[in-house]
Amino acid sequence: MDLRNARNRYSIARSDGVYVSPIMTLSAAIDLQNKSATIDGVTYAIQDLGEDSFTVLRQGVPVGRIVYTFGTANGVPEGNAISEDAIGAIAEAWFAATAP
């Protein structure tokens, strides 16, 4: 079973085409066209590092990484510019929105 497709059933597509993840306490809005995520009113750019691996940037400064491994979305903050919960919510929402 492809877990990316299974995860996609938990994402919600709003009428404006933005995907949100209801799984975590925090919810990130994903803008696939602009490769960005917004959480708590702060917008982060998502930069591709490789297959299922991305850097999350705030105003051009890396604040964390999100990866999809072994069927799970993971977020790892770099420093204290973003919380573990926030980067985790971005990871969940990003990979739910980009699932095939």
PyRosetta script that sets phi, psi and omega in degrees:
from pyrosetta import init, pose_from_sequence

init()
pose = pose_from_sequence("MDLRNARNRYSIARSDGVYVSPIMTLSAAIDLQNKSATIDGVTYAIQDLGEDSFTVLRQGVPVGRIVYTFGTANGVPEGNAISEDAIGAIAEAWFAATAP")
pose.set_psi(1, 135.2)
pose.set_omega(1, 177.6)
pose.set_phi(2, -82.8)
pose.set_psi(2, 108.8)
pose.set_omega(2, -176.1)
pose.set_phi(3, -67.7)
pose.set_psi(3, -22.2)
pose.set_omega(3, 177.6)
pose.set_phi(4, -65.7)
pose.set_psi(4, -38.8)
pose.set_omega(4, 177.7)
pose.set_phi(5, -69.9)
pose.set_psi(5, -36.7)
pose.set_omega(5, 177.7)
pose.set_phi(6, -64.7)
pose.set_psi(6, -40.4)
pose.set_omega(6, 179.6)
pose.set_phi(7, -65.0)
pose.set_psi(7, -34.2)
pose.set_omega(7, -176.5)
pose.set_phi(8, -61.1)
pose.set_psi(8, -28.1)
pose.set_omega(8, -179.5)
pose.set_phi(9, -68.0)
pose.set_psi(9, -15.4)
pose.set_omega(9, 178.3)
pose.set_phi(10, -90.5)
pose.set_psi(10, -11.1)
pose.set_omega(10, -179.9)
pose.set_phi(11, -83.5)
pose.set_psi(11, 156.6)
pose.set_omega(11, -180.0)
pose.set_phi(12, -122.3)
pose.set_psi(12, 126.5)
pose.set_omega(12, 175.8)
pose.set_phi(13, -97.2)
pose.set_psi(13, 118.5)
pose.set_omega(13, 176.9)
pose.set_phi(14, -76.4)
pose.set_psi(14, 169.5)
pose.set_omega(14, -177.6)
pose.set_phi(15, -63.5)
pose.set_psi(15, -22.8)
pose.set_omega(15, 179.4)
pose.set_phi(16, -88.6)
pose.set_psi(16, 7.7)
pose.set_omega(16, 176.7)
pose.set_phi(17, 84.9)
pose.set_psi(17, 3.5)
pose.set_omega(17, 178.8)
pose.set_phi(18, -88.7)
pose.set_psi(18, 134.9)
pose.set_omega(18, 179.5)
pose.set_phi(19, -97.0)
pose.set_psi(19, 140.5)
pose.set_omega(19, 175.7)
pose.set_phi(20, -129.2)
pose.set_psi(20, 153.5)
pose.set_omega(20, -179.6)
pose.set_phi(21, -110.0)
pose.set_psi(21, 116.8)
pose.set_omega(21, 179.9)
pose.set_phi(22, -85.3)
pose.set_psi(22, 0.2)
pose.set_omega(22, -172.2)
pose.set_phi(23, -69.7)
pose.set_psi(23, -39.1)
pose.set_omega(23, -175.7)
pose.set_phi(24, -100.1)
pose.set_psi(24, 164.4)
pose.set_omega(24, 178.7)
pose.set_phi(25, -59.9)
pose.set_psi(25, -46.7)
pose.set_omega(25, 176.2)
pose.set_phi(26, -84.1)
pose.set_psi(26, 151.2)
pose.set_omega(26, 179.8)
pose.set_phi(27, -126.9)
pose.set_psi(27, 128.9)
pose.set_omega(27, 179.7)
pose.set_phi(28, -105.3)
pose.set_psi(28, 135.8)
pose.set_omega(28, 173.9)
pose.set_phi(29, -94.0)
pose.set_psi(29, 129.9)
pose.set_omega(29, -176.0)
pose.set_phi(30, -107.9)
pose.set_psi(30, 131.9)
pose.set_omega(30, 174.7)
pose.set_phi(31, -114.8)
pose.set_psi(31, 98.1)
pose.set_omega(31, -175.9)
pose.set_phi(32, -67.0)
pose.set_psi(32, -35.9)
pose.set_omega(32, -178.9)
pose.set_phi(33, -61.4)
pose.set_psi(33, -41.2)
pose.set_omega(33, -179.1)
pose.set_phi(34, -97.6)
pose.set_psi(34, 4.0)
pose.set_omega(34, -178.6)
pose.set_phi(35, 49.0)
pose.set_psi(35, 60.9)
pose.set_omega(35, -178.7)
pose.set_phi(36, -143.9)
pose.set_psi(36, 162.1)
pose.set_omega(36, 176.5)
pose.set_phi(37, -133.8)
pose.set_psi(37, 141.1)
pose.set_omega(37, 177.9)
pose.set_phi(38, -122.7)
pose.set_psi(38, 129.6)
pose.set_omega(38, 178.1)
pose.set_phi(39, -143.6)
pose.set_psi(39, 134.3)
pose.set_omega(39, -177.7)
pose.set_phi(40, 52.4)
pose.set_psi(40, 36.3)
pose.set_omega(40, 177.5)
pose.set_phi(41, 78.1)
pose.set_psi(41, 3.0)
pose.set_omega(41, 179.8)
pose.set_phi(42, -109.2)
pose.set_psi(42, 131.2)
pose.set_omega(42, 179.9)
pose.set_phi(43, -100.3)
pose.set_psi(43, 132.5)
pose.set_omega(43, -179.7)
pose.set_phi(44, -118.4)
pose.set_psi(44, 138.9)
pose.set_omega(44, 173.8)
pose.set_phi(45, -83.7)
pose.set_psi(45, 145.0)
pose.set_omega(45, 178.4)
pose.set_phi(46, -113.4)
pose.set_psi(46, 119.8)
pose.set_omega(46, -177.1)
pose.set_phi(47, -115.1)
pose.set_psi(47, 128.0)
pose.set_omega(47, -178.0)
pose.set_phi(48, -69.0)
pose.set_psi(48, 129.2)
pose.set_omega(48, 174.8)
pose.set_phi(49, -106.3)
pose.set_psi(49, -25.2)
pose.set_omega(49, -176.7)
pose.set_phi(50, 169.0)
pose.set_psi(50, -170.9)
pose.set_omega(50, -178.8)
pose.set_phi(51, -61.9)
pose.set_psi(51, 119.0)
pose.set_omega(51, 177.8)
pose.set_phi(52, 59.8)
pose.set_psi(52, 30.1)
pose.set_omega(52, 179.1)
pose.set_phi(53, -140.6)
pose.set_psi(53, 126.2)
pose.set_omega(53, -174.1)
pose.set_phi(54, -139.2)
pose.set_psi(54, 151.7)
pose.set_omega(54, 171.0)
pose.set_phi(55, -100.2)
pose.set_psi(55, 139.5)
pose.set_omega(55, 176.5)
pose.set_phi(56, -104.8)
pose.set_psi(56, 125.8)
pose.set_omega(56, -176.4)
pose.set_phi(57, -121.4)
pose.set_psi(57, 143.3)
pose.set_omega(57, 172.5)
pose.set_phi(58, -117.7)
pose.set_psi(58, 115.8)
pose.set_omega(58, -177.6)
pose.set_phi(59, 52.9)
pose.set_psi(59, 41.5)
pose.set_omega(59, 176.6)
pose.set_phi(60, 83.7)
pose.set_psi(60, -3.3)
pose.set_omega(60, -179.0)
pose.set_phi(61, -104.8)
pose.set_psi(61, 125.5)
pose.set_omega(61, 178.8)
pose.set_phi(62, -62.1)
pose.set_psi(62, 130.2)
pose.set_omega(62, 178.4)
pose.set_phi(63, -118.2)
pose.set_psi(63, -9.8)
pose.set_omega(63, 179.2)
pose.set_phi(64, 175.5)
pose.set_psi(64, 178.9)
pose.set_omega(64, 179.1)
pose.set_phi(65, -130.9)
pose.set_psi(65, 147.4)
pose.set_omega(65, 173.1)
pose.set_phi(66, -124.3)
pose.set_psi(66, 138.1)
pose.set_omega(66, -179.5)
pose.set_phi(67, -139.6)
pose.set_psi(67, 153.4)
pose.set_omega(67, 176.0)
pose.set_phi(68, -116.4)
pose.set_psi(68, 107.3)
pose.set_omega(68, -178.1)
pose.set_phi(69, -134.1)
pose.set_psi(69, 141.2)
pose.set_omega(69, 176.7)
pose.set_phi(70, 50.3)
pose.set_psi(70, 38.8)
pose.set_omega(70, 175.7)
pose.set_phi(71, 78.6)
pose.set_psi(71, 13.9)
pose.set_omega(71, -177.1)
pose.set_phi(72, -133.7)
pose.set_psi(72, 138.0)
pose.set_omega(72, 174.3)
pose.set_phi(73, -84.6)
pose.set_psi(73, 131.0)
pose.set_omega(73, -178.9)
pose.set_phi(74, -129.3)
pose.set_psi(74, 142.2)
pose.set_omega(74, 175.2)
pose.set_phi(75, -125.6)
pose.set_psi(75, 136.5)
pose.set_omega(75, -179.5)
pose.set_phi(76, -128.4)
pose.set_psi(76, 116.6)
pose.set_omega(76, 178.3)
pose.set_phi(77, -74.3)
pose.set_psi(77, 150.4)
pose.set_omega(77, 173.6)
pose.set_phi(78, -112.2)
pose.set_psi(78, 107.5)
pose.set_omega(78, -176.7)
pose.set_phi(79, 82.7)
pose.set_psi(79, -154.6)
pose.set_omega(79, -176.3)
pose.set_phi(80, -117.4)
pose.set_psi(80, 22.4)
pose.set_omega(80, -179.2)
pose.set_phi(81, -76.9)
pose.set_psi(81, -16.5)
pose.set_omega(81, 178.6)
pose.set_phi(82, -147.8)
pose.set_psi(82, 145.2)
pose.set_omega(82, -178.7)
pose.set_phi(83, -80.3)
pose.set_psi(83, 161.2)
pose.set_omega(83, 176.5)
pose.set_phi(84, -62.8)
pose.set_psi(84, -37.9)
pose.set_omega(84, 178.8)
pose.set_phi(85, -64.1)
pose.set_psi(85, -42.8)
pose.set_omega(85, -178.7)
pose.set_phi(86, -66.9)
pose.set_psi(86, -45.7)
pose.set_omega(86, -180.0)
pose.set_phi(87, -67.5)
pose.set_psi(87, -33.5)
pose.set_omega(87, 175.6)
pose.set_phi(88, -65.4)
pose.set_psi(88, -41.4)
pose.set_omega(88, 177.5)
pose.set_phi(89, -64.7)
pose.set_psi(89, -39.1)
pose.set_omega(89, 176.5)
pose.set_phi(90, -63.0)
pose.set_psi(90, -44.4)
pose.set_omega(90, 179.7)
pose.set_phi(91, -60.3)
pose.set_psi(91, -48.6)
pose.set_omega(91, -179.9)
pose.set_phi(92, -58.8)
pose.set_psi(92, -48.8)
pose.set_omega(92, -177.6)
pose.set_phi(93, -67.5)
pose.set_psi(93, -40.7)
pose.set_omega(93, -178.9)
pose.set_phi(94, -62.3)
pose.set_psi(94, -48.8)
pose.set_omega(94, -176.2)
pose.set_phi(95, -75.0)
pose.set_psi(95, -26.1)
pose.set_omega(95, 172.6)
pose.set_phi(96, -68.1)
pose.set_psi(96, -40.3)
pose.set_omega(96, -178.3)
pose.set_phi(97, -72.7)
pose.set_psi(97, -27.7)
pose.set_omega(97, -176.3)
pose.set_phi(98, -101.0)
pose.set_psi(98, 3.2)
pose.set_omega(98, -179.6)
pose.set_phi(99, -63.7)
pose.set_psi(99, 139.6)
pose.set_omega(99, -179.3)
pose.set_phi(100, -66.0)
pose.dump_pdb("model.pdb")
